[in-house]
Amino acid sequence: MLDHYLVWAVVFLALAFDYINGFHDTANAIATSVSTRAIHPKTAVMMTAVLNFLGAMISTGVAKTIGGDLVMDAKMIDSGVICAALIGAIAWNLLTWWWGIPSSSSHALIGGVIGAVGFSVGFDALNEAGIIKIFLSLVISPIIAMVGGFIIMKVLLLLFGRFSPIALNDRFRTMQVLSATLMAFSHGSNDAQKAMGIITLTLLSGGYIDTLDVPTWVKFSCAMAMALGTAAGGWRIISTMGNKIFKMETINGFAADLNSAITIFTATFLHLPVSTTHVVSGSIMGVGSSKRVKAVNWGVARSMVMAWFVTIPLSGLVAACTYWIGSVIF
Protein backbone atom coordinates (compact mmCIF):
# COMPACT_ATOMS: atom_id res chain seq x y z
CA MET A 1 0.00 0.00 0.00
CA LEU A 2 2.85 2.38 0.89
CA ASP A 3 4.50 1.73 -2.47
CA HIS A 4 1.24 2.58 -4.24
CA TYR A 5 1.14 5.95 -2.49
CA LEU A 6 4.81 6.51 -3.28
CA VAL A 7 4.09 6.04 -7.00
CA TRP A 8 1.59 8.88 -6.84
CA ALA A 9 4.07 10.88 -4.78
CA VAL A 10 6.54 10.46 -7.66
CA VAL A 11 3.91 11.65 -10.15
CA PHE A 12 3.20 14.70 -7.99
CA LEU A 13 6.89 15.51 -7.48
CA ALA A 14 7.69 15.00 -11.17
CA LEU A 15 4.91 17.38 -12.17
CA ALA A 16 6.13 19.82 -9.50
CA PHE A 17 9.63 19.51 -10.99
CA ASP A 18 8.22 20.27 -14.44
CA TYR A 19 6.29 23.25 -13.07
CA ILE A 20 9.38 24.61 -11.31
CA ASN A 21 11.44 23.86 -14.40
CA GLY A 22 8.93 25.96 -16.34
CA PHE A 23 9.31 29.13 -14.28
CA HIS A 24 13.01 28.43 -13.62
CA ASP A 25 13.70 28.21 -17.37
CA THR A 26 11.26 30.84 -18.65
CA ALA A 27 14.29 33.06 -19.13
CA ASN A 28 15.71 30.63 -21.67
CA ALA A 29 12.91 31.27 -24.10
CA ILE A 30 12.17 34.96 -23.62
CA ALA A 31 15.12 36.73 -21.96
CA THR A 32 16.65 37.97 -25.20
CA SER A 33 13.38 39.16 -26.74
CA VAL A 34 12.34 40.89 -23.51
CA SER A 35 15.72 42.55 -22.93
CA THR A 36 15.74 43.97 -26.48
CA ARG A 37 12.08 45.03 -26.10
CA ALA A 38 11.06 43.06 -29.15
CA ILE A 39 8.15 41.56 -27.17
CA HIS A 40 6.27 42.88 -24.14
CA PRO A 41 7.14 40.74 -21.09
CA LYS A 42 3.57 39.56 -20.38
CA THR A 43 2.99 38.70 -24.02
CA ALA A 44 6.29 36.84 -24.16
CA VAL A 45 5.48 34.76 -21.06
CA MET A 46 2.02 33.75 -22.31
CA MET A 47 3.34 32.97 -25.79
CA THR A 48 6.12 30.86 -24.32
CA ALA A 49 3.70 28.95 -22.09
CA VAL A 50 1.53 27.94 -25.04
CA LEU A 51 4.50 26.99 -27.22
CA ASN A 52 6.12 25.03 -24.40
CA PHE A 53 2.95 22.95 -24.15
CA LEU A 54 2.78 22.33 -27.89
CA GLY A 55 6.48 21.49 -28.07
CA ALA A 56 6.16 18.99 -25.25
CA MET A 57 3.49 17.05 -27.13
CA ILE A 58 5.49 16.32 -30.30
CA SER A 59 7.95 13.64 -29.16
CA THR A 60 8.88 11.18 -26.40
CA GLY A 61 12.37 10.19 -27.54
CA VAL A 62 14.13 12.19 -24.83
CA ALA A 63 11.76 10.75 -22.21
CA LYS A 64 12.76 7.22 -23.24
CA THR A 65 16.42 8.15 -22.95
CA ILE A 66 15.92 9.49 -19.42
CA GLY A 67 13.76 6.54 -18.39
CA GLY A 68 15.94 3.87 -19.96
CA ASP A 69 19.54 5.05 -19.70
CA LEU A 70 19.94 6.12 -16.06
CA VAL A 71 19.61 2.76 -14.29
CA MET A 72 20.57 -0.77 -15.35
CA ASP A 73 17.13 -2.21 -14.66
CA ALA A 74 13.93 -0.47 -13.55
CA LYS A 75 13.23 -3.38 -11.18
CA MET A 76 16.36 -2.49 -9.17
CA ILE A 77 14.82 0.70 -7.79
CA ASP A 78 11.52 1.66 -6.22
CA SER A 79 9.33 4.72 -5.94
CA GLY A 80 11.00 5.86 -2.73
CA VAL A 81 14.34 6.18 -4.51
CA ILE A 82 12.82 8.25 -7.30
CA CYS A 83 11.00 10.46 -4.78
CA ALA A 84 14.32 11.24 -3.12
CA ALA A 85 15.90 11.99 -6.50
CA LEU A 86 13.14 14.44 -7.40
CA ILE A 87 13.30 16.18 -4.03
CA GLY A 88 17.04 16.70 -4.51
CA ALA A 89 16.49 18.20 -7.97
CA ILE A 90 13.59 20.40 -6.85
CA ALA A 91 15.50 21.71 -3.82
CA TRP A 92 18.44 22.79 -5.97
CA ASN A 93 16.16 24.37 -8.59
CA LEU A 94 14.39 26.45 -5.97
CA LEU A 95 17.64 27.61 -4.38
CA THR A 96 19.19 28.69 -7.68
CA TRP A 97 15.94 30.37 -8.74
CA TRP A 98 15.89 32.34 -5.47
CA TRP A 99 19.51 33.42 -5.96
CA GLY A 100 18.86 34.28 -9.61
CA ILE A 101 21.46 31.80 -10.89
CA PRO A 102 20.59 30.20 -14.26
CA SER A 103 21.66 26.69 -13.29
CA SER A 104 20.58 23.55 -15.09
CA SER A 105 17.38 21.73 -14.16
CA SER A 106 18.64 18.80 -16.23
CA HIS A 107 21.87 18.58 -14.24
CA ALA A 108 19.86 18.78 -11.02
CA LEU A 109 17.65 15.88 -12.10
CA ILE A 110 20.59 13.71 -13.17
CA GLY A 111 22.42 14.53 -9.94
CA GLY A 112 19.35 13.67 -7.89
CA VAL A 113 18.99 10.27 -9.57
CA ILE A 114 22.70 9.46 -9.15
CA GLY A 115 22.67 10.44 -5.48
CA ALA A 116 19.45 8.61 -4.57
CA VAL A 117 20.21 5.41 -6.51
CA GLY A 118 23.86 5.32 -5.47
CA PHE A 119 23.05 5.73 -1.78
CA SER A 120 20.06 3.37 -1.71
CA VAL A 121 21.05 0.36 -3.83
CA GLY A 122 24.63 1.13 -4.83
CA PHE A 123 26.30 2.76 -7.78
CA ASP A 124 26.39 -0.57 -9.63
CA ALA A 125 22.67 -0.07 -10.30
CA LEU A 126 23.46 2.99 -12.42
CA ASN A 127 23.81 2.58 -16.17
CA GLU A 128 27.32 3.97 -16.61
CA ALA A 129 27.22 4.03 -20.42
CA GLY A 130 23.84 5.74 -20.45
CA ILE A 131 24.86 8.34 -17.87
CA ILE A 132 28.06 9.12 -19.79
CA LYS A 133 26.00 9.60 -22.98
CA ILE A 134 23.59 11.94 -21.21
CA PHE A 135 26.41 13.81 -19.45
CA LEU A 136 28.32 14.32 -22.70
CA SER A 137 25.16 15.66 -24.30
CA LEU A 138 24.74 18.13 -21.46
CA VAL A 139 28.40 19.21 -21.53
CA ILE A 140 29.01 19.42 -25.29
CA SER A 141 25.75 21.15 -26.24
CA PRO A 142 26.63 24.58 -24.75
CA ILE A 143 30.03 24.47 -26.48
CA ILE A 144 28.31 23.73 -29.79
CA ALA A 145 25.84 26.54 -29.03
CA MET A 146 28.68 28.99 -28.34
CA VAL A 147 30.43 28.16 -31.61
CA GLY A 148 27.13 28.25 -33.52
CA GLY A 149 26.17 31.61 -32.01
CA PHE A 150 29.53 33.07 -32.98
CA ILE A 151 29.20 31.82 -36.58
CA ILE A 152 25.57 32.91 -37.06
CA MET A 153 26.30 36.38 -35.69
CA LYS A 154 29.35 36.76 -37.96
CA VAL A 155 27.26 35.75 -40.98
CA LEU A 156 24.52 38.24 -40.06
CA LEU A 157 27.06 41.04 -39.65
CA LEU A 158 28.59 40.13 -42.99
CA LEU A 159 25.20 40.30 -44.68
CA PHE A 160 23.70 43.30 -42.87
CA GLY A 161 26.65 45.11 -41.33
CA ARG A 162 26.38 48.01 -43.81
CA PHE A 163 23.04 49.08 -42.32
CA SER A 164 22.88 51.57 -39.47
CA PRO A 165 22.20 50.22 -35.94
CA ILE A 166 18.76 51.88 -35.92
CA ALA A 167 17.80 50.25 -39.21
CA LEU A 168 19.05 46.86 -38.02
CA ASN A 169 17.03 47.09 -34.82
CA ASP A 170 13.88 47.89 -36.75
CA ARG A 171 14.43 45.12 -39.31
CA PHE A 172 15.19 42.42 -36.76
CA ARG A 173 12.52 43.27 -34.20
CA THR A 174 9.93 41.24 -36.08
CA MET A 175 12.47 38.56 -36.90
CA GLN A 176 13.26 38.19 -33.22
CA VAL A 177 9.62 37.43 -32.45
CA LEU A 178 9.90 34.53 -34.91
CA SER A 179 13.16 33.27 -33.40
CA ALA A 180 11.73 33.54 -29.87
CA THR A 181 8.76 31.45 -31.04
CA LEU A 182 11.09 28.74 -32.33
CA MET A 183 13.09 28.87 -29.12
CA ALA A 184 10.01 28.47 -26.90
CA PHE A 185 8.70 25.53 -28.95
CA SER A 186 12.10 23.79 -28.90
CA HIS A 187 12.37 24.33 -25.14
CA GLY A 188 9.13 22.46 -24.56
CA SER A 189 10.15 19.70 -26.97
CA ASN A 190 13.17 18.78 -24.83
CA ASP A 191 12.70 19.91 -21.24
CA ALA A 192 9.21 18.60 -20.51
CA GLN A 193 10.24 15.09 -21.56
CA LYS A 194 12.60 14.68 -18.60
CA ALA A 195 9.75 14.46 -16.11
CA MET A 196 7.88 12.21 -18.56
CA GLY A 197 10.82 9.82 -18.48
CA ILE A 198 10.99 9.77 -14.68
CA ILE A 199 7.25 9.04 -14.29
CA THR A 200 7.39 6.33 -16.97
CA LEU A 201 10.41 4.75 -15.27
CA THR A 202 8.47 4.69 -11.99
CA LEU A 203 5.41 3.10 -13.57
CA LEU A 204 7.62 0.47 -15.21
CA SER A 205 9.51 -0.32 -12.00
CA GLY A 206 6.21 -0.68 -10.13
CA GLY A 207 4.73 -3.02 -12.73
CA TYR A 208 2.01 -0.57 -13.80
CA ILE A 209 3.17 -0.67 -17.44
CA ASP A 210 5.12 -3.27 -19.40
CA THR A 211 7.22 -1.09 -21.71
CA LEU A 212 8.97 2.27 -21.59
CA ASP A 213 6.36 3.87 -23.85
CA VAL A 214 5.09 7.12 -22.33
CA PRO A 215 1.34 6.96 -21.51
CA THR A 216 -0.75 9.73 -23.05
CA TRP A 217 -1.89 11.06 -19.66
CA VAL A 218 1.75 11.39 -18.55
CA LYS A 219 2.63 13.26 -21.72
CA PHE A 220 -0.31 15.67 -21.35
CA SER A 221 0.22 16.23 -17.61
CA CYS A 222 3.91 17.04 -17.99
CA ALA A 223 3.24 19.38 -20.91
CA MET A 224 0.58 21.21 -18.89
CA ALA A 225 2.79 21.45 -15.79
CA MET A 226 5.60 22.93 -17.87
CA ALA A 227 3.24 25.43 -19.49
CA LEU A 228 1.73 26.55 -16.17
CA GLY A 229 5.19 26.95 -14.66
CA THR A 230 6.29 29.02 -17.62
CA ALA A 231 3.24 31.24 -17.22
CA ALA A 232 4.34 31.91 -13.64
CA GLY A 233 7.52 33.52 -15.01
CA GLY A 234 11.12 33.62 -13.84
CA TRP A 235 12.03 37.27 -13.66
CA ARG A 236 15.13 36.94 -11.45
CA ILE A 237 16.89 34.74 -13.99
CA ILE A 238 15.60 36.77 -16.95
CA SER A 239 17.62 39.70 -15.59
CA THR A 240 20.81 37.62 -15.59
CA MET A 241 20.26 35.97 -18.97
CA GLY A 242 19.01 39.04 -20.78
CA ASN A 243 21.26 41.83 -19.56
CA LYS A 244 24.18 40.81 -17.38
CA ILE A 245 26.02 38.47 -19.76
CA PHE A 246 25.99 40.72 -22.82
CA LYS A 247 24.10 43.88 -23.75
CA MET A 248 22.08 42.81 -26.78
CA GLU A 249 20.41 44.51 -29.69
CA THR A 250 17.59 42.84 -31.65
CA ILE A 251 19.98 41.34 -34.22
CA ASN A 252 21.97 39.76 -31.38
CA GLY A 253 18.80 38.40 -29.77
CA PHE A 254 17.65 36.96 -33.09
CA ALA A 255 20.99 35.21 -33.59
CA ALA A 256 21.03 33.80 -30.04
CA ASP A 257 17.44 32.52 -30.17
CA LEU A 258 17.78 31.03 -33.65
CA ASN A 259 21.00 29.24 -32.75
CA SER A 260 19.56 27.95 -29.46
CA ALA A 261 16.45 26.61 -31.20
CA ILE A 262 18.55 24.82 -33.85
CA THR A 263 20.77 23.25 -31.18
CA ILE A 264 17.84 22.07 -29.04
CA PHE A 265 15.80 20.77 -31.99
CA THR A 266 18.82 18.76 -33.13
CA ALA A 267 19.23 17.22 -29.68
CA THR A 268 15.52 16.39 -29.47
CA PHE A 269 15.68 14.74 -32.90
CA LEU A 270 18.62 12.63 -31.65
CA HIS A 271 16.67 11.77 -28.44
CA LEU A 272 19.31 13.50 -26.31
CA PRO A 273 18.49 15.65 -23.27
CA VAL A 274 20.22 19.03 -23.13
CA SER A 275 20.16 21.87 -20.67
CA THR A 276 18.30 24.72 -22.31
CA THR A 277 19.90 27.04 -19.74
CA HIS A 278 23.36 26.00 -20.92
CA VAL A 279 22.45 26.17 -24.59
CA VAL A 280 20.99 29.67 -24.35
CA SER A 281 23.88 30.89 -22.20
CA GLY A 282 26.37 29.45 -24.68
CA SER A 283 24.54 31.07 -27.59
CA ILE A 284 24.55 34.49 -25.89
CA MET A 285 28.26 34.19 -25.11
CA GLY A 286 29.04 33.16 -28.68
CA VAL A 287 27.00 36.03 -30.12
CA GLY A 288 28.66 38.51 -27.77
CA SER A 289 32.14 37.20 -28.56
CA SER A 290 31.56 37.74 -32.27
CA LYS A 291 31.35 41.47 -31.58
CA ARG A 292 34.39 41.47 -29.32
CA VAL A 293 35.52 39.21 -26.50
CA LYS A 294 35.33 42.01 -23.94
CA ALA A 295 31.67 42.61 -24.81
CA VAL A 296 30.80 39.52 -22.74
CA ASN A 297 30.70 39.85 -18.96
CA TRP A 298 32.86 36.82 -18.26
CA GLY A 299 32.52 37.37 -14.50
CA VAL A 300 28.82 36.50 -14.65
CA ALA A 301 29.60 33.70 -17.09
CA ARG A 302 32.21 32.29 -14.69
CA SER A 303 29.77 32.24 -11.76
CA MET A 304 27.25 30.41 -13.97
CA VAL A 305 29.83 27.80 -14.95
CA MET A 306 30.67 27.25 -11.29
CA ALA A 307 26.96 26.64 -10.61
CA TRP A 308 26.92 24.10 -13.45
CA PHE A 309 29.80 22.14 -11.90
CA VAL A 310 28.34 22.00 -8.39
CA THR A 311 24.74 21.23 -9.43
CA ILE A 312 25.16 17.46 -9.89
CA PRO A 313 27.04 16.73 -6.63
CA LEU A 314 24.91 19.03 -4.47
CA SER A 315 21.55 17.87 -5.83
CA GLY A 316 22.84 14.30 -5.47
CA LEU A 317 23.78 14.97 -1.85
CA VAL A 318 20.34 16.38 -1.07
CA ALA A 319 18.72 13.35 -2.72
CA ALA A 320 20.89 10.92 -0.72
CA CYS A 321 20.08 12.70 2.54
CA THR A 322 16.39 12.69 1.66
CA TYR A 323 16.44 8.94 1.06
CA TRP A 324 18.29 8.35 4.34
CA ILE A 325 15.77 10.44 6.30
CA GLY A 326 12.88 8.63 4.62
CA SER A 327 14.39 5.22 5.41
CA VAL A 328 14.76 6.17 9.07
CA ILE A 329 11.19 7.43 9.34
CA PHE A 330 9.51 4.60 7.40
Solvent accessible surface area in square Angstrom, and as a share of the most:
residue,aa,sasa,rsa
1,M,169,0.75
2,L,96,0.48
3,D,65,0.34
4,H,76,0.34
5,Y,136,0.52
6,L,49,0.24
7,V,3,0.02
8,W,133,0.47
9,A,35,0.27
10,V,0,0.00
11,V,9,0.05
12,F,143,0.60
13,L,29,0.15
14,A,0,0.00
15,L,45,0.22
16,A,27,0.21
17,F,0,0.00
18,D,0,0.00
19,Y,83,0.32
20,I,15,0.08
21,N,0,0.00
22,G,0,0.00
23,F,21,0.09
24,H,2,0.01
25,D,3,0.01
26,T,1,0.00
27,A,0,0.00
28,N,3,0.01
29,A,1,0.00
30,I,0,0.00
31,A,0,0.00
32,T,2,0.01
33,S,0,0.00
34,V,24,0.14
35,S,27,0.17
36,T,14,0.08
37,R,203,0.74
38,A,17,0.13
39,I,15,0.07
40,H,115,0.51
41,P,48,0.30
42,K,153,0.65
43,T,77,0.45
44,A,0,0.00
45,V,5,0.03
46,M,103,0.46
47,M,42,0.19
48,T,0,0.00
49,A,9,0.07
50,V,89,0.51
51,L,26,0.13
52,N,0,0.00
53,F,41,0.17
54,L,84,0.42
55,G,0,0.00
56,A,0,0.00
57,M,59,0.27
58,I,92,0.47
59,S,26,0.17
60,T,31,0.18
61,G,6,0.06
62,V,0,0.00
63,A,1,0.01
64,K,82,0.35
65,T,12,0.07
66,I,1,0.01
67,G,2,0.02
68,G,31,0.30
69,D,28,0.14
70,L,0,0.00
71,V,5,0.03
72,M,118,0.53
73,D,67,0.35
74,A,11,0.09
75,K,133,0.56
76,M,85,0.38
77,I,11,0.05
78,D,67,0.35
79,S,3,0.02
80,G,18,0.17
81,V,2,0.01
82,I,6,0.03
83,C,13,0.08
84,A,2,0.01
85,A,2,0.02
86,L,0,0.00
87,I,65,0.33
88,G,0,0.00
89,A,0,0.00
90,I,19,0.10
91,A,31,0.24
92,W,20,0.07
93,N,0,0.00
94,L,73,0.36
95,L,79,0.39
96,T,0,0.00
97,W,66,0.23
98,W,146,0.51
99,W,147,0.51
100,G,13,0.12
101,I,53,0.27
102,P,2,0.01
103,S,0,0.00
104,S,0,0.00
105,S,3,0.02
106,S,5,0.03
107,H,9,0.04
108,A,0,0.00
109,L,1,0.01
110,I,4,0.02
111,G,1,0.01
112,G,0,0.00
113,V,7,0.04
114,I,40,0.20
115,G,10,0.10
116,A,0,0.00
117,V,2,0.01
118,G,7,0.07
119,F,105,0.44
120,S,30,0.19
121,V,72,0.41
122,G,26,0.25
123,F,134,0.56
124,D,135,0.70
125,A,1,0.00
126,L,18,0.09
127,N,32,0.16
128,E,125,0.56
129,A,75,0.58
130,G,5,0.05
131,I,24,0.12
132,I,84,0.43
133,K,90,0.38
134,I,0,0.00
135,F,86,0.36
136,L,88,0.44
137,S,13,0.09
138,L,0,0.00
139,V,56,0.32
140,I,78,0.39
141,S,8,0.05
142,P,13,0.08
143,I,102,0.52
144,I,98,0.50
145,A,0,0.00
146,M,68,0.30
147,V,83,0.47
148,G,17,0.16
149,G,0,0.00
150,F,80,0.33
151,I,93,0.47
152,I,34,0.17
153,M,2,0.01
154,K,92,0.39
155,V,70,0.40
156,L,17,0.09
157,L,64,0.32
158,L,151,0.75
159,L,96,0.48
160,F,64,0.26
161,G,43,0.41
162,R,196,0.72
163,F,56,0.23
164,S,60,0.39
165,P,100,0.63
166,I,134,0.68
167,A,31,0.24
168,L,17,0.09
169,N,29,0.15
170,D,89,0.46
171,R,137,0.50
172,F,10,0.04
173,R,84,0.31
174,T,104,0.60
175,M,78,0.35
176,Q,0,0.00
177,V,55,0.32
178,L,97,0.48
179,S,1,0.00
180,A,0,0.00
181,T,39,0.23
182,L,67,0.33
183,M,0,0.00
184,A,0,0.00
185,F,50,0.21
186,S,0,0.00
187,H,0,0.00
188,G,0,0.00
189,S,0,0.00
190,N,0,0.00
191,D,2,0.01
192,A,0,0.00
193,Q,0,0.00
194,K,1,0.00
195,A,0,0.00
196,M,0,0.00
197,G,0,0.00
198,I,1,0.01
199,I,1,0.00
200,T,1,0.01
201,L,4,0.02
202,T,1,0.00
203,L,12,0.06
204,L,33,0.17
205,S,19,0.12
206,G,34,0.33
207,G,49,0.47
208,Y,101,0.38
209,I,39,0.20
210,D,133,0.69
211,T,79,0.46
212,L,40,0.20
213,D,81,0.42
214,V,22,0.12
215,P,28,0.17
216,T,106,0.61
217,W,110,0.39
218,V,0,0.00
219,K,40,0.17
220,F,97,0.40
221,S,29,0.19
222,C,0,0.00
223,A,0,0.00
224,M,71,0.32
225,A,11,0.09
226,M,0,0.00
227,A,9,0.07
228,L,98,0.49
229,G,0,0.00
230,T,0,0.00
231,A,36,0.28
232,A,56,0.44
233,G,6,0.06
234,G,1,0.01
235,W,118,0.41
236,R,110,0.40
237,I,2,0.01
238,I,12,0.06
239,S,44,0.28
240,T,13,0.07
241,M,0,0.00
242,G,1,0.01
243,N,70,0.36
244,K,103,0.44
245,I,1,0.00
246,F,6,0.03
247,K,142,0.60
248,M,9,0.04
249,E,81,0.36
250,T,3,0.02
251,I,10,0.05
252,N,12,0.06
253,G,0,0.00
254,F,16,0.07
255,A,0,0.00
256,A,1,0.01
257,D,2,0.01
258,L,46,0.23
259,N,7,0.04
260,S,0,0.00
261,A,2,0.01
262,I,91,0.46
263,T,17,0.10
264,I,0,0.00
265,F,65,0.27
266,T,68,0.39
267,A,9,0.07
268,T,9,0.05
269,F,166,0.69
270,L,102,0.51
271,H,93,0.41
272,L,42,0.21
273,P,1,0.01
274,V,2,0.01
275,S,2,0.01
276,T,1,0.01
277,T,3,0.02
278,H,4,0.02
279,V,0,0.00
280,V,2,0.01
281,S,0,0.00
282,G,1,0.01
283,S,0,0.00
284,I,0,0.00
285,M,6,0.02
286,G,1,0.01
287,V,0,0.00
288,G,0,0.00
289,S,21,0.14
290,S,5,0.03
291,K,119,0.50
292,R,140,0.51
293,V,97,0.56
294,K,180,0.76
295,A,21,0.17
296,V,6,0.03
297,N,70,0.36
298,W,88,0.31
299,G,35,0.34
300,V,29,0.17
301,A,3,0.02
302,R,153,0.56
303,S,64,0.41
304,M,2,0.01
305,V,49,0.28
306,M,114,0.51
307,A,8,0.06
308,W,32,0.11
309,F,147,0.61
310,V,53,0.31
311,T,0,0.00
312,I,33,0.17
313,P,78,0.49
314,L,73,0.36
315,S,0,0.00
316,G,8,0.08
317,L,105,0.52
318,V,53,0.30
319,A,0,0.00
320,A,16,0.13
321,C,62,0.37
322,T,30,0.18
323,Y,57,0.22
324,W,143,0.50
325,I,88,0.45
326,G,23,0.23
327,S,64,0.41
328,V,99,0.57
329,I,119,0.60
330,F,171,0.71
